[in-house]
Amino acid sequence: MTYKELFRVVIKLFGLYLFFTNFNLLLLNPLISIISEPRLEYTFLFFLSSLALLLIVWIFILDTNMIIRLFKLEKEFEGKTISPALQPKQILEIALIILGGFIFIQNISTFLSHTFLAFKTSVMAESLGMVTGKYSASNSYLPWLSSFLNSLIGYLLVTNYQRVSKYLIK
């Protein structure tokens, strides 16, 4: 494996991390704003955020050679190789498992906390004879949905690391 291949794998992993951590911020928040209060500013923000997310995916995941050429990463390492025991696919698979586990562990506690609070509020409202069905009038469902989606993405990365690595190696 050459240093250029190693840089390519590291840049793709960084792009995946940026995509998964910013997906909710860049796509779900403006989308929820459009649904709750349809205004032109929110629609513009949604399209701008979608463009930013697509740019992250394009540059860091699909066109890593552009970053390698831009920063001239291969210049010092032309022809040099790393230990032949390391293959890019193996490094990528291990890193996907770690990344998926990190995303899952980071978000499952928030999801379980919001689920517990929703259940507790529902039970309390029923026992007091109040109107049920609302988690809380002041709380948004966005953190709950966001943590669920991130937990699901982390779980899917851990369980489907081979398929994702095949796609990313192409």
C-alpha positions as CSV (number, residue, x, y, z in Angstrom):
1,M,0.0,0.0,0.0
2,T,1.3,3.4,-0.9
3,Y,1.1,6.6,1.1
4,K,-1.3,8.0,-1.5
5,E,-3.7,5.2,-0.8
6,L,-3.4,5.7,2.9
7,F,-4.2,9.5,2.5
8,R,-7.1,8.6,0.3
9,V,-8.6,6.3,3.0
10,V,-8.0,8.8,5.8
11,I,-9.7,11.6,3.8
12,K,-12.7,9.4,2.9
13,L,-13.1,8.5,6.6
14,F,-12.9,12.2,7.6
15,G,-15.5,12.9,5.0
16,L,-17.8,10.2,6.3
17,Y,-17.4,11.5,9.8
18,L,-18.2,15.1,8.7
19,F,-21.3,13.8,6.8
20,F,-22.7,11.8,9.6
21,T,-22.1,14.4,12.3
22,N,-23.4,17.3,10.2
23,F,-26.3,15.5,8.5
24,N,-28.8,16.5,11.2
25,L,-27.5,20.1,11.5
26,L,-27.4,20.7,7.8
27,L,-30.5,18.9,6.6
28,L,-32.9,18.0,9.3
29,N,-33.0,21.4,11.2
30,P,-33.9,23.5,8.1
31,L,-36.3,20.8,7.0
32,I,-38.1,20.9,10.3
33,S,-38.2,24.7,10.1
34,I,-39.8,24.5,6.7
35,I,-42.4,22.0,7.9
36,S,-43.3,23.9,11.0
37,E,-43.4,27.4,9.4
38,P,-43.1,27.5,5.6
39,R,-41.2,30.7,4.8
40,L,-39.0,31.6,1.9
41,E,-36.0,32.1,4.1
42,Y,-36.2,28.6,5.6
43,T,-36.5,27.1,2.1
44,F,-33.5,29.0,0.9
45,L,-31.6,27.8,4.0
46,F,-32.6,24.2,3.3
47,F,-31.3,24.4,-0.2
48,L,-28.1,26.1,0.9
49,S,-27.6,23.4,3.6
50,S,-28.3,20.6,1.1
51,L,-25.7,22.1,-1.2
52,A,-23.1,22.3,1.6
53,L,-23.7,18.6,2.5
54,L,-23.4,17.6,-1.2
55,L,-20.2,19.6,-1.4
56,I,-18.8,17.7,1.6
57,V,-19.7,14.4,0.1
58,W,-18.3,15.3,-3.3
59,I,-15.0,16.7,-2.1
60,F,-14.2,14.3,0.8
61,I,-15.7,11.0,-0.3
62,L,-16.0,11.0,-4.1
63,D,-13.1,13.1,-5.2
64,T,-10.3,12.6,-2.7
65,N,-7.6,13.0,-5.4
66,M,-8.5,16.7,-5.7
67,I,-7.5,17.2,-2.0
68,I,-4.3,15.1,-2.5
69,R,-3.3,17.2,-5.5
70,L,-4.3,20.5,-3.7
71,F,-2.2,19.8,-0.6
72,K,0.5,18.0,-2.7
73,L,0.4,15.0,-0.3
74,E,2.0,12.6,-2.7
75,K,4.9,14.7,-3.6
76,E,7.2,13.6,-0.7
77,F,6.1,10.0,-0.8
78,E,6.4,9.1,-4.5
79,G,7.1,5.4,-4.8
80,K,7.3,4.8,-1.1
81,T,5.2,2.1,0.4
82,I,3.9,1.1,3.8
83,S,4.1,-2.4,5.2
84,P,2.6,-4.8,2.7
85,A,0.5,-6.4,5.4
86,L,-1.8,-3.4,5.4
87,Q,-4.5,-3.2,2.7
88,P,-6.7,-0.1,2.3
89,K,-9.8,-2.2,2.5
90,Q,-8.8,-3.6,5.9
91,I,-7.9,-0.2,7.3
92,L,-11.2,1.2,6.0
93,E,-13.2,-1.7,7.6
94,I,-11.6,-1.2,11.0
95,A,-12.1,2.5,10.8
96,L,-15.8,2.1,9.8
97,I,-16.4,-0.2,12.8
98,I,-14.8,2.4,15.1
99,L,-16.6,5.3,13.5
100,G,-20.0,3.5,13.6
101,G,-19.4,2.5,17.2
102,F,-18.5,6.0,18.2
103,I,-21.6,7.5,16.5
104,F,-23.8,4.8,18.1
105,I,-22.4,5.2,21.6
106,Q,-22.5,9.0,21.4
107,N,-26.2,9.2,20.4
108,I,-27.9,6.2,22.0
109,S,-27.8,7.7,25.5
110,T,-29.6,10.9,24.2
111,F,-32.2,8.8,22.4
112,L,-32.9,6.6,25.5
113,S,-33.0,9.7,27.7
114,H,-35.6,11.4,25.4
115,T,-37.6,8.2,25.2
116,F,-37.7,7.8,28.9
117,L,-38.8,11.4,29.4
118,A,-41.5,11.0,26.8
119,F,-42.8,7.9,28.6
120,K,-42.6,9.5,32.0
121,T,-44.5,12.6,30.8
122,S,-47.1,10.4,29.2
123,V,-47.6,8.3,32.3
124,M,-47.7,11.4,34.5
125,A,-50.2,13.1,32.3
126,E,-52.5,10.0,32.3
127,S,-52.3,9.6,36.1
128,L,-53.2,13.3,36.6
129,G,-56.0,13.2,34.0
130,M,-54.4,15.6,31.7
131,V,-54.4,15.5,27.9
132,T,-52.0,13.0,26.6
133,G,-50.2,12.6,23.3
134,K,-47.7,15.4,23.6
135,Y,-44.1,14.8,24.8
136,S,-43.9,18.4,26.0
137,A,-45.3,21.6,24.5
138,S,-42.0,23.4,24.9
139,N,-39.7,20.5,23.7
140,S,-39.0,19.9,20.1
141,Y,-38.9,16.4,18.8
142,L,-35.8,17.2,16.8
143,P,-33.1,16.1,19.3
144,W,-35.1,12.9,19.8
145,L,-35.3,12.2,16.0
146,S,-31.7,13.3,15.5
147,S,-30.3,11.0,18.1
148,F,-32.4,8.1,16.8
149,L,-31.2,8.6,13.3
150,N,-27.6,9.0,14.3
151,S,-27.8,5.8,16.5
152,L,-29.3,4.0,13.5
153,I,-26.6,5.2,11.2
154,G,-23.9,4.1,13.7
155,Y,-25.5,0.7,14.1
156,L,-25.8,0.3,10.3
157,L,-22.1,1.3,9.8
158,V,-21.0,-1.3,12.4
159,T,-23.1,-4.1,10.9
160,N,-22.6,-3.3,7.2
161,Y,-19.0,-2.2,7.3
162,Q,-18.0,-4.6,4.4
163,R,-20.5,-3.2,2.0
164,V,-19.7,0.4,2.8
165,S,-15.9,-0.3,2.4
166,K,-16.5,-1.9,-1.0
167,Y,-18.4,1.2,-2.1
168,L,-15.7,3.6,-0.8
169,I,-12.8,1.7,-2.2
170,K,-14.1,2.0,-5.8
